């Protein structure tokens, strides 16, 4: 798991997140395949998950992610935040997402 957990509800909208430098991803049709280079784990995500992973290539705030998801997928802000929190928790368990440490993650 990353040094600072992103899985809890204590993550503020202003907190920045990014994809771990140890993760590579590819689009396969509408889905995405993520590979963690250090532990060899493979994670398959749906279209929304791939969209989020692509946004996480550069540090981005949780609030900006929620706004982007809500706009792109016509979801309410509350639904976008709820779903994003669950998804980030899953990514955190797989060491795929992290809090930037003052520099770009990738």
Secondary structure as the mmCIF struct_conf table of DSSP 4:
data_model
#
loop_
_struct_conf.conf_type_id
_struct_conf.id
_struct_conf.beg_label_comp_id
_struct_conf.beg_label_asym_id
_struct_conf.beg_label_seq_id
_struct_conf.end_label_comp_id
_struct_conf.end_label_asym_id
_struct_conf.end_label_seq_id
BEND BEND1 UNK A 3 UNK A 4
BEND BEND2 UNK A 8 UNK A 8
TURN_TY1_P TURN_TY1_P1 UNK A 9 UNK A 10
TURN_TY1_P TURN_TY1_P2 UNK A 13 UNK A 14
STRN STRN1 UNK A 16 UNK A 19
TURN_TY1_P TURN_TY1_P3 UNK A 21 UNK A 22
STRN STRN2 UNK A 23 UNK A 28
TURN_TY1_P TURN_TY1_P4 UNK A 29 UNK A 30
STRN STRN3 UNK A 31 UNK A 36
TURN_TY1_P TURN_TY1_P5 UNK A 37 UNK A 39
STRN STRN4 UNK A 42 UNK A 45
HELX_RH_AL_P HELX_RH_AL_P1 UNK A 47 UNK A 55
TURN_TY1_P TURN_TY1_P6 UNK A 56 UNK A 57
BEND BEND3 UNK A 58 UNK A 58
STRN STRN5 UNK A 60 UNK A 61
HELX_RH_AL_P HELX_RH_AL_P2 UNK A 62 UNK A 73
TURN_TY1_P TURN_TY1_P7 UNK A 74 UNK A 74
HELX_RH_AL_P HELX_RH_AL_P3 UNK A 77 UNK A 93
TURN_TY1_P TURN_TY1_P8 UNK A 94 UNK A 95
STRN STRN6 UNK A 97 UNK A 98
BEND BEND4 UNK A 102 UNK A 103
#
